[in-house]
Amino acid sequence: MALAIDVTDTGDTPRALPKAVEMGKGPAIKLQDSGMIVDPRVKEWMIKRAREAQIPYQLEILRSGTTDAQAIQISRDGIPTGSLSVPCRYIHSPSEMVDMADVENSVRLLVELVKKSIVISDE
């Protein structure tokens, strides 16, 4: 099992493409991007841990671009892979912007994900 950590674009500025992810609403748990579809077992595990820890989260679909998760997912016979993203405005520019609460909640969620045994199942 693998988990990629990255930033993701937001859709909460006047000229942004419509997108459900916004700054200030928590880390984004990726569902899909242009290079991969997240393993549903990994997605459910991430959502479950966020809910148990009462950490706000958003669900992300990225229309263009991908993360290292895509390369990991197709390695060997395939690896169950997910991605945790920090919402970021003006991505890949000198004026990138994040909400510190989103960063802190991303770290909190990552800690929750790894502090217990990792169990993903088909149930």
DABEL-V445969 format. One record per pair of residues at least 6 apart in sequence whose ideal C-beta (glycine too) atoms are under 6 Angstrom apart, sorted by the first residue. I is the first residue (numbers start at 1). J is the second residue. D is the distance in Angstrom with one decimal. If there is no record, write none. Layout:
i=I j=J d=D
i=I j=J d=D
This chain:
i=1 j=80 d=4.8
i=1 j=118 d=5.9
i=2 j=72 d=4.5
i=2 j=79 d=5.3
i=2 j=81 d=4.6
i=3 j=82 d=5.2
i=4 j=67 d=4.5
i=4 j=68 d=4.7
i=4 j=69 d=3.7
i=4 j=83 d=4.5
i=5 j=84 d=5.3
i=6 j=67 d=4.5
i=6 j=85 d=5.3
i=7 j=86 d=4.9
i=7 j=88 d=4.0
i=8 j=21 d=5.9
i=8 j=28 d=5.2
i=8 j=60 d=5.5
i=8 j=85 d=3.7
i=9 j=91 d=4.8
i=10 j=21 d=5.2
i=10 j=22 d=5.6
i=10 j=23 d=5.5
i=10 j=87 d=4.9
i=10 j=89 d=5.3
i=11 j=18 d=5.4
i=11 j=19 d=2.8
i=12 j=22 d=4.1
i=21 j=28 d=5.0
i=21 j=58 d=5.2
i=21 j=60 d=5.3
i=21 j=87 d=5.1
i=23 j=87 d=4.9
i=23 j=99 d=4.5
i=24 j=99 d=4.5
i=25 j=58 d=5.4
i=26 j=56 d=3.3
i=26 j=57 d=4.6
i=26 j=58 d=5.7
i=26 j=105 d=5.2
i=27 j=57 d=5.6
i=27 j=84 d=5.7
i=27 j=105 d=5.5
i=27 j=106 d=4.0
i=27 j=109 d=5.4
i=28 j=58 d=4.7
i=28 j=60 d=3.8
i=28 j=85 d=4.1
i=28 j=87 d=5.9
i=29 j=46 d=4.9
i=29 j=57 d=5.4
i=29 j=59 d=5.8
i=30 j=38 d=5.4
i=30 j=60 d=4.7
i=30 j=83 d=3.8
i=31 j=38 d=5.7
i=31 j=59 d=5.5
i=31 j=61 d=5.3
i=32 j=61 d=5.1
i=33 j=62 d=3.8
i=33 j=66 d=4.7
i=34 j=64 d=5.2
i=34 j=66 d=5.6
i=35 j=66 d=3.1
i=35 j=70 d=3.6
i=36 j=69 d=5.9
i=36 j=70 d=4.3
i=36 j=73 d=5.2
i=38 j=82 d=5.1
i=39 j=80 d=4.1
i=41 j=120 d=3.9
i=42 j=80 d=5.2
i=42 j=82 d=3.6
i=42 j=120 d=5.8
i=45 j=120 d=5.1
i=46 j=82 d=5.7
i=49 j=112 d=4.7
i=49 j=113 d=5.4
i=50 j=57 d=4.4
i=50 j=109 d=5.5
i=53 j=112 d=4.6
i=55 j=105 d=5.3
i=55 j=108 d=5.4
i=55 j=109 d=5.0
i=60 j=85 d=5.7
i=67 j=83 d=5.3
i=69 j=81 d=4.7
i=69 j=83 d=4.4
i=72 j=79 d=5.5
i=72 j=81 d=5.0
i=73 j=79 d=5.9
i=73 j=81 d=4.0
i=80 j=120 d=5.9
i=86 j=98 d=5.7
i=86 j=102 d=5.6
i=86 j=103 d=5.7
i=86 j=106 d=5.0
i=87 j=102 d=5.3
i=88 j=96 d=5.6
i=88 j=98 d=5.2
i=89 j=97 d=4.4
i=90 j=96 d=5.4
i=90 j=97 d=5.9
